[in-house]
Amino acid sequence: MMIRARRLPTPSLPLLLLIILFATLWLGGGASRADALGQALVRSMAWALLGATILFGPRPRLGEARPVLLLLVAAVLLSLLQLVPLPPPLWQTLPGRGVLTEAAASSGQAQPWRPLAIVPGAAANAVASLVVPIATYVLIVSLRPEERRWLPRLMPALVVAGALVGLLQFSGVHFNNPLINDTVGEVSGPFANRNHFALFVAMGCTMVPTWAFLDGRSPHWRAPVALGLSVLLALIILSSGSRAGLALGAVGLVCGLLIARKDIRRLLARYPRWVFPSLVAAIVGLIAIFVLISVAADRAVAINRALAMDPAQDMRSRGLPIVWDMVATYFPAGSGLGGFDQLFRLHEPFALLKPTYFNHAHNDWLEIVLDAGAAGALLLGAAVAWWGWASVRAWRGQTSGSVMQGRLGSTLIGMILLASLFDYPARTPMVMAILVVAARWMCGEPEAASTSALPRDGRHL
């Protein structure tokens, strides 16, 4: 009797385009600066892929993840409204515009029509950046139901590939990515910022255990591979020099174990009860041993930076009171998206002057309120409220489709929100796309795609 070989499914056009998009993001989507060459590449590719899927792909099911769609539409509308020219009498009533009004009067010019955004070019760049999450959303909702289960395999592969780049940098290989404004010699992988890279790797610490037990399958060889990758990713976070990455890595490892704990328990059901806590303790101990070895070898850059930190000299803490004053000055209208750098120079006291510049508030929650005012605060609050509500559903197992993917999405967004308290990771195209993927996972699968009586891949009747 001859055994017929299993035929691999033919990927759809949206899946191929989504892979191309993430490959482009991995290559040039790790910078947040508007003048980075990678921005032109990533946005041009996003527009091209968006057009290709609309013209040649299946009709996207835009309402499939309605909360994500509504938040994206609201973000686009809020950004566009900041570019609408306002009549001088109305514009002059906005808070914080007095200096610019006096400048026009001093030069003898009539007050022009000006948009709400004080730096219109920066606001226009903010609008242009949203093509990446929009393209990601359209491609994801155009996938076939069975193809969406490939995403939890694709995302860890991107993280591991980026971590290997960081490992090469840590080993002493110096190279410069012309698409991003990275610092040669710094362990930042495909990102321009070591903190953003550490967050990226920390999210991998959560993705890897989920990948090992995806769809309730027996892990087989994936279990030891996941364990080895978790240790490797933890060590790469140490080598990155990111102090915030230490906390995020710990959160990622703990949440990864929590997401997969039932599958791990089921795998160890034939063994005594003490085996599971012993296994967890062994994993923690193994990581701790490698951390101690790194510290002893003076290779744990993140720990060294944490011990050497002087909060009084940290520009983030010194600049925070100025940022709060700016928020009070421009609220409730806001100063305009993307214009923090130019406006901080206007408010910067002489005591903070230095050769380098303060590009962001390093607290994206606060900077969103500064840029977009009350409207931005409401949109941010709505997004966080939805994330909290959907997270409760995911962790209680009430979402349709894959509960594991819902919990993974909840954790990834939570880590990005946490990192945004002291940085600005969501301003990079790569993290924007990950946010959309994670939010789509939290929405669950449509009932028609999740109530089939047939077994999933990897299971037997």
C-alpha positions, -999 to +999 in steps of 0.1 A: +000+000+000+013+034-009+009+063+015-001+095-002+021+125+008+004+152+026+000+182+004+009+216+019-018+242+015-012+269-010-008+303+008-032+330-003-021+364-017-027+383+016-005+358+035+023+363+011+019+401+012+018+400+050+051+380+051+067+406+027+054+434+050+069+419+081+102+412+064+103+449+053+095+460+089+122+437+103+147+453+079+138+490+082+109+494+106+129+498+138+133+536+138+109+563+150+126+593+135+109+608+105+142+613+086+153+576+088+156+561+054+137+530+066+105+551+070+103+557+032+109+520+025+084+508+050+056+532+041+061+528+004+059+490+008+028+493+030+010+514+004+020+490-024+009+459-005-023+476+006-031+485-030-022+449-042-045+432-017-074+456-025-070+451-062-061+414-065-069+398-031-101+386-016-125+411-001-112+420+034-136+413+063-131+448+078-157+443+105-142+411+118-123+429+145-145+459+149-129+475+180-094+475+163-109+490+132-127+518+152-096+527+171-076+529+138-102+551+122-104+573+152-066+577+152-066+587+115-094+612+120-077+628+150-045+631+131-061+646+100-081+672+121-049+686+134-039+696+099-071+715+091-063+753+088-082+774+113-091+811+110-068+835+130-094+845+157-101+809+165-064+798+163-053+826+187-077+814+213-060+780+215-037+777+246+000+781+242-001+800+209+007+834+223+044+834+214+036+826+177+009+852+176+034+878+189+060+867+164+037+874+135+026+907+150+062+918+156+071+912+119+042+933+107+025+904+090-012+896+091-021+865+112-023+836+087-046+806+088-028+779+107-037+743+117-040+731+153-006+714+151+021+740+158+045+719+138+024+709+107+052+688+091+055+666+122+017+661+123+017+652+086+044+626+093+022+612+121-006+608+096+017+591+071+030+567+097-005+552+102-004+534+068+016+506+085-010+496+111-037+501+085-020+478+060-013+453+087-050+452+097-063+449+061-039+420+054-048+402+086-085+404+081-080+392+045-064+359+056-082+326+055-092+313+090-066+285+089-039+309+078-043+332+109-030+303+130+003+307+112+009+342+128+019+328+162+046+309+143+057+339+122+060+364+150+085+344+172+106+338+141+109+375+136+120+380+172+145+352+171+160+366+139+163+401+154+178+386+186+205+369+165+214+402+150+218+415+186+239+385+194+262+393+165+265+429+177+273+417+213+300+394+199+318+424+185+306+425+149+302+462+141+279+471+112+256+500+104+221+496+091+216+525+067+178+523+071+177+532+107+196+557+129+213+530+150+244+535+170+274+514+159+286+492+187+253+492+206+233+460+210+200+470+194+193+444+168+170+457+140+160+487+161+176+521+166+169+521+203+182+495+228+151+498+249+128+491+219+150+461+210+148+448+246+110+451+245+110+432+212+131+404+227+110+404+259+079+399+238+097+369+223+100+354+258+062+353+259+057+341+223+081+312+225+062+291+252+030+298+233+045+286+201+056+254+218+021+245+228+001+261+200-033+246+193-030+222+222-005+201+203+021+178+220+053+199+220+077+171+211+110+188+200+095+223+205+096+221+243+135+219+246+139+244+218+115+268+235+135+264+268+168+271+250+154+301+232+139+315+264+174+314+280+190+328+250+165+357+247+169+365+284+207+367+280+204+389+250+183+413+270+211+415+296+236+422+269+214+450+254+221+474+282+185+483+286+175+487+323+138+487+314+144+455+294+153+436+326+118+442+341+101+435+307+120+403+302+109+391+336+073+399+328+076+382+294+090+350+309+064+348+337+035+355+314+048+330+289+047+303+316+013+314+328-002+312+292+012+277+287+008+264+323-022+242+316-006+226+286+026+220+306+005+205+334-013+182+310+021+172+295+033+163+330+000+147+342+016+112+344+043+125+368+039+134+405+026+169+413+059+182+425+074+178+391+057+210+376+069+234+404+103+217+403+105+223+365+096+260+369+122+263+396+148+246+374+140+270+345+143+300+368+175+286+384+190+279+349+184+315+338+197+328+371+229+308+367+235+322+332+228+357+345+254+352+373+279+339+348+272+370+326+277+393+356+309+376+367+322+379+331+312+416+330+289+409+301+256+419+317+255+454+304+219+461+315+227+452+352+259+473+351+240+503+338+213+499+364+238+498+392+256+529+378+225+549+372+223+584+388+187+596+388+197+632+394+217+632+362+191+612+342+177+635+315+144+618+317+138+626+353+152+661+349+130+669+319+098+654+333+087+686+353+091+706+321+070+681+302+042+684+328+043+722+325+040+719+287+010+696+291-007+722+313+002+750+289-013+734+258-042+714+273-070+708+263-063+715+226-028+699+225+003+711+208+001+688+177+013+653+170+050+648+165+062+682+175+077+675+209+114+681+199+108+716+185+084+726+213+107+713+241+134+736+228+110+765+232+104+756+269+138+741+277+155+760+306+192+769+305+200+743+332+191+715+308+209+728+277+234+702+264+250+691+230+224+664+226+186+670+223+156+656+241+137+640+212+107+626+232+092+629+266+101+592+273+067+587+286+043+582+257+012+583+278+021+618+288+033+628+253+000+617+237-019+640+261+006+668+253+003+663+215-034+655+211-049+672+243-082+660+257-091+642+225-059+622+226-065+614+263-100+602+255-088+580+226-060+566+247-084+559+276-108+541+252-080+519+239-068+510+273-103+504+286-110+480+256-077+463+263-086+458+299-121+444+291-108+421+264-079+409+286-104+399+313-123+379+287-092+363+273-078+352+307-111+339+318-113+319+286-144+335+273-132+345+238-141+325+208-113+307+189-079+303+204-078+313+241-040+310+241-037+336+213-060+360+231-039+358+263-007+362+242-022+394+226-032+407+260+003+402+273+020+418+243-001+449+244+003+451+282+041+450+278+040+478+252+018+499+275+042+493+303+073+502+282+055+533+270+057+547+306+094+553+301+099+552+264+081+555+230+082+520+214+048+523+196+062+551+174+083+525+155+066+508+125+075+473+138+058+477+171+028+494+155+023+462+134+028+440+165+001+460+183-024+454+155-016+416+154-020+414+192-052+433+192-066+411+164-058+380+186-077+395+215-108+398+194-110+361+190-121+341+159-155+344+143-179+317+154-181+302+120-144+296+120-141+282+155-171+258+159-160+232+134-164+196+146-133+185+128-100+183+147-074+210+143-041+205+127-019+181+146-048+163+164-063+129+156-098+116+156 
